[in-house]
């Protein structure tokens, strides 16, 4: 097992369900952890409280919006000054909402553009802007969070499925382009017990768990463990997306 002790890990979207679990997993394993959070939609007091909460967990916390390249450029400067490098970059930011697939009118242009701006373009832009810091590492890894919706087309909405299919293509393209200096991996969860999809709670999870071979939905820690494994165990893998779905795709 490769150690992550003293490795610099940045979790983009570190205040979300999977992001928070991932940050905690790397911190427990001895890494130096930084996280980003999005302040948009919060007032100054709420943003300050979120930053203090994240720093209280021992993380360096930076405000950034993956859909705003200017904020990513600012983030790069802050990280360069603070750490000088990034060894492991985890792309855990994103959003969605449930829209019936047959309701094409509900996917208007503005919603589709926002879905891709956050869930695909934002991941690419983050990688592009932070590339100098990854190249400063002697053993860099980037991990993208996908979804089995990329494969089965049955996710929260059609645009989300398409964006995640794009994520898995991005993993392959970047892995080929950036080897051997930077490994690129994907982790593809099925249903995860977080608040990621608004309106889906315990009733939905109980119902869907009966269709999963392992008879439960994933915990955020299940996904975080897979992300950590990309850094500690799967050290000869790049361009691969690891499915963590309890067998739902079977």
Legacy VTK file of the C-alpha trace (Angstrom):
# vtk DataFile Version 3.0
C-alpha trace
ASCII
DATASET POLYDATA
POINTS 250 float
0.000 0.000 0.000
1.338 3.425 -0.958
1.239 5.932 1.872
-0.495 9.294 1.554
1.120 10.670 4.699
2.081 14.310 4.092
0.738 14.219 0.531
-1.191 17.375 -0.384
-4.782 16.496 -1.282
-7.283 18.985 -2.680
-10.948 17.967 -2.604
-12.962 20.274 -4.840
-16.449 20.403 -3.373
-15.223 19.303 0.037
-18.373 20.335 1.879
-20.686 17.995 -0.069
-21.564 14.475 1.037
-18.984 12.508 -0.948
-16.474 15.367 -0.834
-16.648 15.618 2.951
-16.265 11.861 3.373
-13.299 11.875 0.994
-11.569 14.712 2.808
-12.030 12.871 6.103
-10.688 9.602 4.662
-7.506 11.229 3.396
-7.030 13.183 6.626
-7.354 9.973 8.652
-4.747 8.378 6.392
-2.292 11.161 7.217
-2.596 13.451 4.206
-2.543 17.230 4.301
-6.041 18.112 3.163
-7.387 21.229 1.473
-10.976 21.641 0.358
-12.928 24.091 -1.728
-16.421 25.262 -0.988
-18.844 27.445 -2.917
-20.032 30.546 -1.140
-22.626 31.510 -3.744
-26.164 31.643 -2.363
-24.926 32.240 1.190
-24.576 35.566 2.923
-21.219 36.663 4.315
-21.930 35.274 7.781
-22.967 31.863 6.449
-19.892 31.683 4.222
-17.615 32.606 7.113
-19.259 29.965 9.296
-18.773 27.292 6.632
-15.113 28.205 6.228
-14.624 28.078 10.001
-16.349 24.696 10.183
-14.077 23.221 7.499
-10.959 24.684 9.061
-12.124 23.331 12.398
-11.813 19.844 10.922
-8.159 20.557 10.188
-8.510 21.428 6.505
-7.268 24.438 4.604
-10.466 25.851 3.110
-10.715 27.969 -0.031
-13.785 29.486 -1.669
-14.094 28.643 -5.369
-16.757 28.081 -8.020
-15.833 25.554 -10.715
-18.166 27.299 -13.172
-16.216 30.556 -12.755
-12.729 30.299 -14.250
-11.664 33.573 -12.635
-12.244 32.059 -9.197
-10.207 28.997 -10.229
-7.304 31.228 -11.207
-7.504 32.867 -7.781
-7.621 29.422 -6.198
-4.444 28.401 -8.038
-2.598 31.418 -6.653
-3.767 30.704 -3.107
-2.811 27.029 -3.317
0.578 27.827 -4.848
1.341 30.217 -2.029
0.036 27.846 0.633
1.404 24.481 -0.575
3.417 24.911 -3.763
1.994 21.701 -5.237
-0.968 19.323 -5.342
-0.306 15.597 -5.159
-3.909 14.366 -5.347
-6.816 16.298 -6.837
-10.347 15.002 -6.266
-13.137 16.507 -8.378
-16.183 16.100 -6.119
-18.178 19.201 -7.045
-21.444 18.976 -8.931
-25.208 19.322 -8.753
-28.357 17.801 -10.182
-32.098 17.576 -9.716
-34.609 14.917 -10.620
-36.397 15.512 -13.927
-38.489 12.746 -15.557
-36.704 11.633 -18.708
-39.869 11.873 -20.802
-40.372 15.526 -19.823
-38.153 17.072 -22.502
-39.631 20.538 -22.014
-38.305 20.620 -18.443
-34.741 20.493 -19.767
-34.614 24.018 -21.127
-31.425 25.501 -22.560
-30.485 27.372 -19.387
-30.750 24.251 -17.232
-28.749 22.142 -19.699
-26.037 24.795 -19.965
-25.774 25.024 -16.165
-25.586 21.227 -15.852
-22.638 21.055 -18.230
-20.982 24.206 -16.864
-20.793 22.696 -13.377
-20.639 18.950 -14.026
-18.296 18.834 -17.033
-16.759 22.154 -18.016
-16.050 22.954 -14.382
-14.127 19.709 -13.891
-12.063 20.325 -17.026
-11.426 23.978 -16.149
-10.291 23.029 -12.649
-7.863 20.523 -14.096
-6.599 23.051 -16.648
-6.035 25.808 -14.092
-4.408 23.602 -11.453
-2.183 21.703 -13.888
1.032 23.564 -12.864
0.520 22.491 -9.247
-0.062 18.856 -10.238
3.063 18.918 -12.386
5.007 20.165 -9.356
4.279 16.823 -7.654
6.530 13.820 -8.101
3.525 11.460 -8.093
0.318 13.228 -9.122
-3.174 11.761 -9.286
-6.504 13.273 -10.331
-9.766 11.477 -9.506
-13.075 12.411 -11.123
-16.459 11.430 -9.664
-18.690 9.952 -12.348
-21.937 7.994 -11.977
-23.357 4.760 -13.330
-25.807 7.098 -15.076
-23.006 7.470 -17.633
-23.490 3.801 -18.533
-27.179 3.062 -17.993
-28.624 6.463 -18.929
-31.010 6.211 -15.989
-29.808 9.007 -13.725
-31.596 11.978 -12.213
-32.084 13.647 -15.605
-30.906 13.188 -19.187
-28.463 16.115 -19.084
-26.811 14.701 -15.970
-26.407 11.302 -17.655
-24.789 12.963 -20.658
-22.461 15.079 -18.513
-21.264 12.018 -16.617
-20.673 10.116 -19.847
-18.498 13.082 -20.776
-16.657 12.768 -17.476
-15.681 9.172 -18.217
-14.432 10.177 -21.659
-12.479 13.009 -20.011
-10.815 10.502 -17.676
-9.602 8.451 -20.636
-8.477 11.450 -22.688
-6.593 13.129 -19.859
-5.008 9.872 -18.716
-3.553 9.362 -22.165
-2.516 12.996 -22.600
-0.911 13.477 -19.181
0.881 10.153 -18.673
3.279 9.320 -17.200
3.514 12.351 -14.909
-0.154 12.457 -13.841
-2.450 9.474 -13.351
-6.151 10.084 -13.963
-8.873 7.875 -12.505
-12.657 7.876 -12.241
-14.946 6.551 -9.538
-18.525 5.778 -10.585
-21.056 5.379 -7.765
-24.611 4.196 -8.017
-27.166 5.567 -5.566
-25.447 7.207 -2.580
-27.132 8.086 0.720
-26.534 11.849 0.620
-28.700 14.853 -0.148
-27.178 15.206 -3.616
-30.470 14.710 -5.461
-33.053 17.039 -3.865
-36.260 15.311 -2.863
-34.801 11.823 -2.610
-34.760 10.559 0.943
-35.097 7.412 3.024
-38.220 6.178 1.212
-36.477 6.358 -2.166
-33.367 4.663 -0.783
-35.384 1.857 0.819
-37.222 1.199 -2.432
-34.174 1.312 -4.696
-32.068 -0.824 -2.357
-34.276 -3.818 -3.184
-33.118 -3.608 -6.813
-29.413 -3.631 -5.865
-27.698 -7.032 -5.511
-25.989 -5.992 -2.247
-29.394 -4.772 -0.959
-28.314 -1.325 0.185
-27.443 2.022 -1.303
-23.890 3.269 -0.894
-22.760 5.365 2.025
-20.558 8.343 1.211
-17.741 6.468 2.949
-18.010 3.644 0.386
-17.225 6.107 -2.378
-14.514 7.813 -0.344
-12.816 4.461 0.261
-12.721 3.826 -3.486
-11.185 7.243 -4.115
-8.570 6.619 -1.437
-7.805 3.233 -3.007
-6.943 4.981 -6.279
-4.099 6.668 -4.399
-3.002 3.829 -2.140
-3.629 0.558 -3.978
-4.430 1.064 -7.667
-1.074 2.659 -8.387
-0.581 1.021 -11.795
-3.988 2.130 -13.070
-4.784 5.192 -15.161
-7.679 6.040 -17.469
-9.905 3.572 -15.630
-13.255 4.296 -13.984
-13.957 2.162 -10.921
-17.639 1.236 -10.473
-18.877 1.321 -6.867
-22.577 0.536 -7.142
-23.310 -2.600 -5.121
-23.934 -4.434 -8.387
-26.723 -2.149 -9.620
-25.421 -2.245 -13.200
-25.654 -6.038 -13.333
LINES 1 251
250 0 1 2 3 4 5 6 7 8 9 10 11 12 13 14 15 16 17 18 19 20 21 22 23 24 25 26 27 28 29 30 31 32 33 34 35 36 37 38 39 40 41 42 43 44 45 46 47 48 49 50 51 52 53 54 55 56 57 58 59 60 61 62 63 64 65 66 67 68 69 70 71 72 73 74 75 76 77 78 79 80 81 82 83 84 85 86 87 88 89 90 91 92 93 94 95 96 97 98 99 100 101 102 103 104 105 106 107 108 109 110 111 112 113 114 115 116 117 118 119 120 121 122 123 124 125 126 127 128 129 130 131 132 133 134 135 136 137 138 139 140 141 142 143 144 145 146 147 148 149 150 151 152 153 154 155 156 157 158 159 160 161 162 163 164 165 166 167 168 169 170 171 172 173 174 175 176 177 178 179 180 181 182 183 184 185 186 187 188 189 190 191 192 193 194 195 196 197 198 199 200 201 202 203 204 205 206 207 208 209 210 211 212 213 214 215 216 217 218 219 220 221 222 223 224 225 226 227 228 229 230 231 232 233 234 235 236 237 238 239 240 241 242 243 244 245 246 247 248 249
